[in-house]
Amino acid sequence: MDVGTFNTNGGDITFTVGEVLGQGAVGRVYSIDCNGDIPCEDLGPVVLKHYYGPYSVPEAELFEQKHLAKIGELKAVGSVDGYRYTLMTKWDGVHFDKLPTYERLSLNREENKDALKELFNSAISMIANDVNTYIRNNQIIHMSRDTGPRNVLLQEDNGSITSAKVIDWGWAEIIPAHLGRVRNNPVYCFPALWEICLLYML
């Protein structure tokens, strides 16, 4: 699909599909260009997700869309040429191994071992805080089987990590409110991050 038109409560939105930003078991995510289309631009920064493979069925798509809607990241849903698409919030950032500071320090891992550990610990803390925020506000937790380095976007400034965003909520789970209060702590969230720990073990 090169050009898409979705019908939303605010009217038709038209956009041009850009490059592939990422993909996983559930689908592929593309950048889009609103080309001056006001209803499209009014949505704010968004990306397009195309569902494919064993998950390209209405039930799987509705499952993820339900969670995106609950956390306020679902912008529009549409169908073009028989294929279903979702417009959702676009988040800035890069994966841990693409952070400029990590790339620089990893050129000499032995000499920069302490600095790398500090950067890594900062990333884990930021990720845990983001996950905990979702638990507090939405009673939603990201399933551990789906959380890994590709599910986290990080930003840094002058060598310090300033934000972390957990993305791809296709395997999220809604938990009861009373359990959310019990589980609302970094220790509970950390098991979902072990894949990141193992990948970047220092």
C-alpha positions in Angstrom: 0.0 0.0 0.0 1.5 3.3 -1.1 -1.3 5.6 -0.2 -4.0 5.0 2.5 -7.3 6.7 3.4 -8.9 6.0 6.7 -12.3 7.1 7.9 -12.2 8.4 11.5 -14.6 10.5 13.7 -12.7 13.5 12.5 -13.2 12.7 8.8 -11.1 11.0 6.2 -7.4 11.0 6.7 -5.0 10.5 3.8 -1.3 9.6 4.0 1.6 8.1 2.1 3.3 5.0 3.5 7.0 5.3 4.0 9.8 3.0 5.2 9.7 0.0 7.4 10.5 0.9 10.9 10.3 -2.5 12.5 8.6 -5.9 12.5 7.8 -8.8 14.7 5.6 -11.8 15.0 2.4 -9.8 15.0 3.1 -7.3 12.1 5.2 -4.8 10.4 5.4 -1.0 11.3 5.8 1.7 8.7 6.4 5.4 8.9 3.8 7.6 7.2 3.7 11.1 5.7 0.5 13.2 6.0 1.5 15.4 3.0 -0.3 18.3 4.5 -3.6 16.4 5.2 -5.0 18.3 8.2 -7.1 15.4 9.7 -4.0 13.2 9.5 -1.7 15.8 11.0 -4.3 16.4 13.8 -3.6 12.8 15.0 -0.1 13.8 16.0 3.0 11.7 15.3 1.8 8.2 14.2 3.0 5.0 12.6 1.1 2.4 10.5 1.0 -1.2 11.6 0.1 -4.0 9.1 -0.8 -7.3 10.6 0.4 -10.5 8.8 1.1 -14.1 9.2 -0.7 -16.2 11.8 -1.8 -13.0 13.6 -3.5 -11.4 10.6 -6.9 -12.3 11.9 -9.5 -10.0 13.3 -9.3 -11.5 16.8 -5.6 -10.9 17.1 -5.8 -7.4 15.8 -8.7 -6.5 18.1 -6.8 -7.9 21.0 -3.9 -5.4 20.4 -6.1 -2.6 19.4 -8.0 -3.0 22.7 -4.8 -2.5 24.7 -3.7 0.4 22.5 -7.0 2.1 23.1 -6.8 1.5 26.8 -3.4 3.2 27.1 -4.4 6.0 24.7 -2.2 5.1 21.8 -4.7 3.9 19.2 -5.4 6.6 16.7 -7.3 5.0 13.8 -8.2 1.6 12.3 -8.8 1.0 8.6 -8.8 -1.5 5.7 -7.2 -1.0 2.3 -7.4 -3.6 -0.5 -8.6 -6.2 1.9 -5.7 -5.7 4.3 -6.3 -4.2 7.8 -4.1 -1.5 9.3 -3.8 0.4 12.6 -2.5 3.9 13.1 -0.9 4.3 16.5 1.2 6.7 18.4 4.8 7.1 17.2 7.5 7.2 19.9 11.0 8.6 19.4 14.1 6.7 20.4 16.4 3.9 19.5 17.2 0.4 20.8 19.9 0.1 23.5 22.6 -1.0 21.1 22.0 2.0 18.9 22.4 4.6 21.6 25.4 6.8 20.6 27.0 6.5 24.1 26.7 2.7 24.0 28.2 2.5 20.5 31.1 4.7 21.6 31.8 2.9 24.9 31.5 -0.6 23.3 34.4 0.2 21.0 36.6 -0.6 24.0 34.4 -2.7 26.3 37.2 -3.6 28.8 38.3 -0.1 29.4 34.8 1.3 29.6 33.3 -1.6 31.5 32.1 0.5 34.5 30.6 3.2 32.3 28.8 0.5 30.3 27.4 -1.0 33.5 26.2 2.4 34.6 24.5 3.1 31.3 22.9 -0.3 31.3 21.6 0.0 34.9 20.2 3.4 34.0 18.3 1.9 31.0 16.9 -0.9 33.2 15.7 1.6 35.8 14.0 3.7 33.1 12.3 0.7 31.5 11.0 -0.5 34.9 9.6 2.9 35.6 7.8 3.0 32.3 6.3 -0.5 32.8 5.3 0.5 36.4 3.5 3.6 35.1 1.4 1.4 32.8 0.5 -0.9 35.7 -0.4 2.0 37.9 -2.5 3.8 35.4 -4.0 1.1 33.3 -3.6 -2.3 35.1 -1.8 -3.6 32.0 1.4 -5.5 32.0 3.6 -6.4 29.0 3.9 -10.2 28.8 7.5 -11.4 29.5 7.6 -13.7 26.4 7.2 -10.6 24.2 9.5 -8.2 26.0 13.0 -7.8 24.7 15.5 -5.3 23.3 13.4 -4.7 20.2 10.4 -3.7 22.4 12.1 -0.8 24.0 13.0 2.7 22.7 15.4 4.8 24.6 16.6 8.4 24.4 19.7 10.0 25.8 21.2 13.5 26.3 24.9 14.1 26.8 25.5 10.5 27.7 22.6 10.1 30.1 19.5 8.1 29.3 16.5 10.5 29.6 13.5 8.3 28.7 12.5 4.7 27.9 9.3 3.5 26.2 8.1 0.0 26.0 6.3 -0.6 22.7 4.4 -3.4 20.9 1.6 -4.3 23.2 0.3 -7.2 21.2 0.8 -9.6 24.1 -0.2 -7.2 26.9 -2.3 -8.6 29.7 -5.0 -6.7 31.7 -4.5 -7.5 35.4 -7.0 -7.0 38.2 -6.7 -3.6 39.9 -5.9 -5.1 43.3 -3.1 -7.2 41.8 -1.8 -4.1 40.1 -1.3 -2.5 43.5 0.5 -5.5 44.8 2.7 -5.9 41.7 3.5 -2.2 41.3 7.2 -2.4 42.0 10.4 -2.8 40.0 11.0 -6.3 41.3 7.9 -7.6 39.7 8.7 -5.9 36.3 12.3 -7.1 36.1 11.6 -10.7 35.0 10.3 -9.3 31.7 13.6 -7.7 31.1 16.0 -10.6 31.5 16.4 -11.0 27.7 17.8 -7.5 27.6 20.1 -8.3 30.6 21.4 -11.5 28.9 21.9 -9.8 25.5 24.0 -7.0 27.0 25.7 -8.9 29.9 28.9 -7.1 30.8 
